[in-house]
Amino acid sequence: MIEQDTIRLLRECDAGIKMGVEAIDEVLDYVHDDTFRKCLTDCRDKHMKLKEEIRELLDEYHDEGKEPNPMAKGMSWMKTNVKLAMDESDHTIANLITDGCNMGVKSLNKFLNQYQAADEKSKDITKRLIRLEEKLVTDIRPYL
């Protein structure tokens, strides 16, 4: 049970990080403010470091990880591109990123509760990812 929950939790973190990195990459070219851009790129880099940790752990379990849900990915892409087509402001981008982070935090907390038997290392990674998402929301509030 511990191993199964650990793998499942790591997979969800893997998919969440991929979704978050793609979302940031999608909007970066539209960001006007240099401080905002740096905030997003720094967060993306921290996501990538966590992704490497997750990849190493999943390799130990001989698991390939998980891709984001194609429906969620498509809906996110569509929402982002429609909103940016109407308004390419930093306000719009901050709004989109905040929504994505909030959904990520909600999902990650759900998975922490769902996979309670996961090992402490994977729970720690999940909690660090949650804190990273929460910090980004706080850091970009001035752009809302």
The 8 nearest C-alpha neighbors of each residue, nearest first, counted from 0:
[[1, 3, 2, 4, 116, 117, 5, 114],
 [2, 0, 116, 117, 4, 3, 5, 118],
 [1, 3, 5, 0, 4, 6, 117, 118],
 [4, 2, 0, 6, 5, 1, 7, 117],
 [5, 3, 117, 114, 7, 1, 6, 2],
 [6, 4, 117, 2, 8, 3, 7, 118],
 [5, 7, 9, 3, 4, 8, 10, 2],
 [6, 8, 4, 10, 9, 5, 3, 11],
 [7, 9, 11, 5, 10, 6, 4, 12],
 [8, 10, 12, 6, 11, 7, 13, 5],
 [11, 9, 64, 13, 7, 65, 8, 12],
 [12, 10, 14, 8, 13, 9, 15, 7],
 [11, 13, 15, 9, 10, 14, 16, 8],
 [14, 12, 10, 16, 11, 15, 9, 65],
 [15, 13, 67, 66, 11, 17, 65, 12],
 [16, 14, 12, 18, 17, 13, 11, 19],
 [15, 17, 19, 13, 18, 14, 20, 12],
 [16, 18, 14, 20, 15, 19, 21, 13],
 [17, 19, 15, 21, 16, 20, 67, 22],
 [20, 18, 16, 22, 21, 17, 15, 23],
 [19, 21, 23, 17, 22, 18, 43, 16],
 [20, 22, 24, 18, 19, 23, 25, 17],
 [23, 21, 19, 25, 20, 24, 18, 26],
 [22, 24, 20, 25, 21, 26, 27, 19],
 [23, 25, 21, 27, 22, 26, 20, 28],
 [26, 24, 22, 23, 27, 21, 28, 79],
 [25, 27, 29, 23, 24, 28, 22, 92],
 [28, 26, 29, 30, 24, 25, 23, 36],
 [27, 29, 26, 30, 25, 24, 31, 36],
 [28, 30, 27, 26, 87, 31, 88, 89],
 [31, 29, 27, 28, 89, 32, 36, 26],
 [30, 32, 29, 89, 33, 88, 36, 35],
 [31, 33, 35, 34, 30, 36, 89, 37],
 [34, 32, 36, 35, 37, 31, 30, 38],
 [35, 33, 37, 36, 32, 38, 39, 31],
 [34, 36, 38, 32, 33, 37, 39, 139],
 [37, 35, 33, 39, 34, 38, 30, 40],
 [38, 36, 40, 34, 39, 35, 41, 33],
 [37, 39, 35, 41, 36, 40, 34, 42],
 [38, 40, 42, 36, 37, 41, 43, 35],
 [39, 41, 43, 37, 42, 38, 44, 36],
 [42, 40, 44, 38, 43, 39, 37, 45],
 [41, 43, 45, 39, 44, 40, 46, 38],
 [42, 44, 40, 46, 41, 45, 20, 39],
 [45, 43, 47, 41, 46, 42, 40, 48],
 [46, 44, 48, 42, 47, 43, 41, 49],
 [45, 47, 43, 49, 44, 48, 50, 16],
 [46, 48, 50, 44, 45, 49, 43, 51],
 [49, 47, 45, 51, 50, 46, 44, 52],
 [50, 48, 52, 46, 51, 47, 53, 45],
 [49, 51, 47, 53, 48, 52, 54, 46],
 [50, 52, 54, 48, 49, 53, 55, 47],
 [53, 51, 49, 55, 50, 54, 56, 48],
 [52, 54, 50, 56, 51, 55, 57, 49],
 [53, 55, 51, 57, 52, 56, 50, 58],
 [56, 54, 58, 52, 53, 57, 51, 59],
 [57, 55, 59, 53, 58, 54, 52, 60],
 [56, 58, 54, 60, 62, 59, 55, 53],
 [59, 57, 61, 55, 60, 56, 62, 54],
 [58, 60, 56, 57, 61, 55, 62, 54],
 [59, 61, 57, 58, 62, 56, 6, 2],
 [62, 60, 58, 59, 57, 63, 56, 64],
 [61, 63, 57, 60, 64, 58, 59, 6],
 [64, 62, 65, 61, 57, 58, 54, 10],
 [65, 63, 10, 62, 13, 57, 66, 9],
 [64, 66, 10, 14, 13, 67, 63, 11],
 [65, 67, 14, 68, 64, 17, 13, 69],
 [68, 66, 14, 69, 18, 72, 65, 15],
 [67, 69, 71, 70, 72, 66, 14, 73],
 [70, 68, 72, 71, 73, 67, 66, 74],
 [71, 69, 73, 72, 68, 74, 75, 67],
 [72, 70, 74, 68, 73, 69, 75, 67],
 [71, 73, 69, 75, 70, 74, 68, 76],
 [74, 72, 76, 70, 75, 71, 69, 77],
 [73, 75, 77, 71, 76, 72, 78, 70],
 [76, 74, 72, 78, 73, 77, 79, 71],
 [75, 77, 73, 79, 74, 78, 80, 72],
 [76, 78, 74, 80, 75, 79, 81, 73],
 [79, 77, 75, 81, 76, 80, 74, 82],
 [80, 78, 76, 82, 77, 81, 75, 83],
 [79, 81, 83, 77, 82, 78, 84, 76],
 [80, 82, 84, 78, 83, 79, 77, 85],
 [83, 81, 85, 79, 84, 80, 78, 86],
 [82, 84, 87, 86, 80, 85, 81, 79],
 [85, 83, 81, 82, 86, 80, 87, 79],
 [84, 86, 82, 83, 81, 87, 80, 91],
 [85, 87, 83, 88, 84, 82, 91, 81],
 [88, 86, 83, 29, 91, 84, 89, 85],
 [89, 87, 90, 91, 86, 92, 30, 31],
 [88, 90, 92, 91, 30, 93, 142, 31],
 [89, 91, 143, 93, 88, 142, 92, 94],
 [92, 90, 94, 88, 89, 93, 95, 87],
 [91, 93, 89, 95, 94, 90, 96, 88],
 [94, 92, 90, 96, 95, 91, 143, 142],
 [93, 95, 91, 97, 92, 96, 143, 90],
 [96, 94, 92, 98, 97, 93, 91, 99],
 [95, 97, 99, 93, 98, 94, 100, 92],
 [96, 98, 100, 94, 136, 99, 95, 93],
 [99, 97, 101, 95, 96, 100, 94, 102],
 [100, 98, 96, 102, 97, 101, 103, 95],
 [99, 101, 103, 97, 132, 102, 98, 96],
 [102, 100, 104, 98, 103, 99, 97, 105],
 [101, 103, 105, 99, 100, 104, 106, 98],
 [104, 102, 100, 106, 101, 105, 107, 99],
 [105, 103, 101, 107, 129, 106, 102, 100],
 [104, 106, 102, 108, 103, 107, 101, 109],
 [107, 105, 109, 103, 108, 104, 102, 110],
 [108, 106, 110, 104, 109, 105, 103, 111],
 [107, 109, 111, 105, 110, 106, 104, 112],
 [108, 110, 106, 112, 107, 111, 113, 105],
 [109, 111, 113, 107, 112, 108, 114, 106],
 [112, 110, 108, 114, 109, 113, 115, 107],
 [113, 111, 109, 110, 115, 114, 108, 107],
 [112, 114, 110, 111, 115, 109, 4, 108],
 [115, 113, 4, 111, 116, 112, 117, 110],
 [114, 116, 117, 112, 113, 111, 4, 110],
 [115, 117, 1, 114, 4, 118, 0, 5],
 [118, 116, 5, 4, 1, 115, 114, 119],
 [117, 119, 120, 121, 5, 1, 116, 122],
 [118, 120, 122, 121, 123, 117, 124, 5],
 [119, 121, 123, 122, 118, 124, 117, 125],
 [120, 122, 124, 123, 119, 118, 125, 5],
 [123, 121, 119, 125, 124, 120, 126, 118],
 [122, 124, 126, 120, 121, 125, 119, 127],
 [125, 123, 127, 121, 126, 122, 128, 120],
 [124, 126, 122, 128, 123, 127, 121, 129],
 [125, 127, 129, 123, 128, 124, 122, 130],
 [128, 126, 130, 124, 129, 125, 131, 123],
 [127, 129, 131, 125, 126, 130, 124, 132],
 [128, 130, 126, 132, 127, 131, 104, 133],
 [131, 129, 133, 127, 128, 132, 134, 126],
 [130, 132, 128, 134, 129, 133, 127, 135],
 [133, 131, 129, 135, 100, 130, 134, 128],
 [134, 132, 130, 136, 135, 131, 129, 137],
 [135, 133, 137, 131, 136, 132, 130, 138],
 [134, 136, 138, 132, 137, 133, 139, 131],
 [137, 135, 133, 97, 134, 139, 138, 140],
 [136, 138, 134, 135, 140, 139, 133, 141],
 [139, 137, 135, 136, 140, 134, 141, 38],
 [140, 138, 141, 136, 142, 137, 135, 93],
 [139, 141, 142, 143, 137, 138, 136, 93],
 [142, 140, 139, 143, 138, 137, 93, 90],
 [141, 143, 90, 140, 139, 93, 89, 35],
 [142, 90, 140, 93, 141, 94, 139, 91]]
